[in-house]
Amino acid sequence: MTDTIDYIIVGHGLAGASVALQLLKLEKRILVIDEPENNRASRIAAGLFNPVTGQNAVRTWMADKLFPYLHKFYSEAEVLTGQKFFHPAPMYKPFGSVAAQNDWMGKSADADYQMFVERIALQPAFGSLLNDVHGGLFLKHGGFINTIPFLDAVSALVASRGMFWKERFDDERLKISADFVEYNHVKASRIIFCQGERTTSNKWFSRAPVRVLKGETLRIKIDWDKDVILNGGVYMVPENAKGEFRVGATYKHNDRTPVVTEEARAELVEKLSAFLNIPFEVIGQDWGIRPTTTDRKPLLGCHRESERLVFFNGLGTKGVTLAPYFSDMLSRWLEYSAPIDKEVALTRYK
Ligand SMILES: Cc1cc2nc3c(=O)[nH]c(=O)nc-3n(C[C@H](O)[C@H](O)[C@H](O)COP(=O)(O)OP(=O)(O)OC[C@H]3O[C@@H](n4cnc5c(N)ncnc54)[C@H](O)[C@@H]3O)c2cc1C
């Protein structure tokens, strides 16, 4: 017997899980198909969200819209799933020089930054624990998501309200017609591909401009109990209550080698040691592949030959920040024909 539903979603990383939540909130009937054991981005991400990023500490793109929305989205997701994974927390960025300190004294008076600056420390903020002789910047509206509990909570919700299949989606088994798609015994009005970097082997979207950016992280044990995320060249984000933290990350373009490397470990240890004056023990290392785009903006839209085939990808280095807002945009486009911003539309690439 055929099950008739609204949407099939392929992929349950941050992109797929966020779309699934949006569609469940609209009371849509959905099927999610995912191979969690092959997830090499969302499940190893530190889950950081941070309104001021990059080596030059600039306000991240669309921060005034993305950050209020993500706070609402993840708080609601905790209520809907009954699980805890959202951890807003202040972030501390040590200044590397007096010039950086002066720069931020100026910037903090700027209305664009005021919303995100909690306070500026002109002296070391934690006694002798850190190497922050020039003080540093305390930022607000940042924090982290424990991504594995988030993804697992959403998959449980999907399974209780719809269908969640843990298996590989096979392109060859999808039938596409003018009004619907059909996969095995399930007929849906559309299918949404949220496959991260694995879109490169998708039959319809392999030419989408997704570039791979490998990253590695360390897991460390350290005696640090301050309620603040450290971010000084590398970040240090709490993983659990046992004093374990994730440290990241490295960035290597066009690399798909499925292994952790000594080179990445040495880079992360060196950067972390440069701003910590307390000892730490490395207890693990992970690798993953980010799906990026050349303009660092997501990709939303449908296939030029069939609007039944929908695409949500390109979350790059900021999946936690981008997925909530743009999954909302995508679901409004799907359900109410609301526009997709030109900046993120798949059609911006020929
Ligand atoms: C080292 C590292 C650290 C990071 N840290 C952060 C961070 O701190 N903050 C942040 O915001 N972002 C971070 N990111 C980036 C973030 O992880 C990505 O932006 C995000 O995970 C991308 O999500 P996605 O859902 O598009 O892709 P993915 O997480 O790759 O999910 C795609 C899913 O689709 C499934 N899939 C694909 N093809 C098929 C198929 N044929 N059948 C079934 N299932 C399929 C895969 O198994 C997978 O589960 C980090 C990434 C890395 C690598």
The ligand as a MOL file (V3000), in Angstrom:
LIG
                    3D

  0  0  0     0  0            999 V3000
M  V30 BEGIN CTAB
M  V30 COUNTS 53 58 0 0 0
M  V30 BEGIN ATOM
M  V30 1 C 35.6170 19.8670 12.3660 0
M  V30 2 C 34.3360 20.6250 12.1920 0
M  V30 3 C 33.9310 21.4960 13.1780 0
M  V30 4 C 32.7720 22.2530 13.0020 0
M  V30 5 N 32.3620 23.0900 14.0050 0
M  V30 6 C 31.2560 23.8340 13.8310 0
M  V30 7 C 30.8110 24.6980 14.8540 0
M  V30 8 O 31.3890 24.7730 15.9270 0
M  V30 9 N 29.6940 25.4510 14.6140 0
M  V30 10 C 29.0090 25.3660 13.4290 0
M  V30 11 O 28.0150 26.0820 13.2590 0
M  V30 12 N 29.3920 24.5450 12.4420 0
M  V30 13 C 30.4930 23.7760 12.6220 0
M  V30 14 N 30.8970 22.9390 11.6350 0
M  V30 15 C 30.1640 22.9600 10.3600 0
M  V30 16 C 28.8930 22.1400 10.4420 0
M  V30 17 O 29.2360 20.8800 10.9180 0
M  V30 18 C 28.2320 22.0700 9.0530 0
M  V30 19 O 27.8720 23.3600 8.6250 0
M  V30 20 C 26.9590 21.2260 9.1110 0
M  V30 21 O 27.1720 20.0740 9.8620 0
M  V30 22 C 26.4720 20.8420 7.7300 0
M  V30 23 O 25.2680 20.1430 7.9270 0
M  V30 24 P 24.5390 19.3740 6.7690 0
M  V30 25 O 23.2800 18.8560 7.3410 0
M  V30 26 O 24.4660 20.2220 5.5490 0
M  V30 27 O 25.5290 18.1710 6.3700 0
M  V30 28 P 25.9200 16.8520 7.1540 0
M  V30 29 O 26.1140 17.0750 8.5850 0
M  V30 30 O 27.0630 16.2770 6.3780 0
M  V30 31 O 24.6420 15.9030 7.0160 0
M  V30 32 C 24.3040 15.2590 5.8210 0
M  V30 33 C 23.5860 13.9780 6.1750 0
M  V30 34 O 23.0940 13.3930 4.9690 0
M  V30 35 C 23.3030 11.9970 5.0310 0
M  V30 36 N 23.3080 11.4800 3.6680 0
M  V30 37 C 23.9790 11.9450 2.5890 0
M  V30 38 N 23.7210 11.1870 1.5090 0
M  V30 39 C 22.8480 10.2160 1.9190 0
M  V30 40 C 22.1960 9.1270 1.2640 0
M  V30 41 N 22.3620 8.8550 -0.0350 0
M  V30 42 N 21.3760 8.3370 1.9980 0
M  V30 43 C 21.1660 8.5830 3.3200 0
M  V30 44 N 21.7570 9.5990 3.9790 0
M  V30 45 C 22.5830 10.4080 3.2960 0
M  V30 46 C 24.6560 11.8650 5.7430 0
M  V30 47 O 24.8380 10.5500 6.2590 0
M  V30 48 C 24.4940 12.9170 6.8250 0
M  V30 49 O 23.8780 12.3720 7.9710 0
M  V30 50 C 32.0190 22.1190 11.8070 0
M  V30 51 C 32.3910 21.1930 10.8460 0
M  V30 52 C 33.5430 20.4320 11.0320 0
M  V30 53 C 33.9390 19.4320 9.9810 0
M  V30 END ATOM
M  V30 BEGIN BOND
M  V30 1 1 1 2
M  V30 2 1 2 3
M  V30 3 2 2 52
M  V30 4 2 3 4
M  V30 5 1 4 5
M  V30 6 1 4 50
M  V30 7 2 5 6
M  V30 8 1 6 7
M  V30 9 1 6 13
M  V30 10 2 7 8
M  V30 11 1 7 9
M  V30 12 1 9 10
M  V30 13 2 10 11
M  V30 14 1 10 12
M  V30 15 2 12 13
M  V30 16 1 13 14
M  V30 17 1 14 15
M  V30 18 1 14 50
M  V30 19 1 15 16
M  V30 20 1 16 17
M  V30 21 1 16 18
M  V30 22 1 18 19
M  V30 23 1 18 20
M  V30 24 1 20 21
M  V30 25 1 20 22
M  V30 26 1 22 23
M  V30 27 1 23 24
M  V30 28 2 24 25
M  V30 29 1 24 26
M  V30 30 1 24 27
M  V30 31 1 27 28
M  V30 32 2 28 29
M  V30 33 1 28 30
M  V30 34 1 28 31
M  V30 35 1 31 32
M  V30 36 1 32 33
M  V30 37 1 33 34
M  V30 38 1 33 48
M  V30 39 1 34 35
M  V30 40 1 35 36
M  V30 41 1 35 46
M  V30 42 1 36 37
M  V30 43 1 36 45
M  V30 44 2 37 38
M  V30 45 1 38 39
M  V30 46 1 39 40
M  V30 47 2 39 45
M  V30 48 1 40 41
M  V30 49 2 40 42
M  V30 50 1 42 43
M  V30 51 2 43 44
M  V30 52 1 44 45
M  V30 53 1 46 47
M  V30 54 1 46 48
M  V30 55 1 48 49
M  V30 56 2 50 51
M  V30 57 1 51 52
M  V30 58 1 52 53
M  V30 END BOND
M  V30 END CTAB
M  END
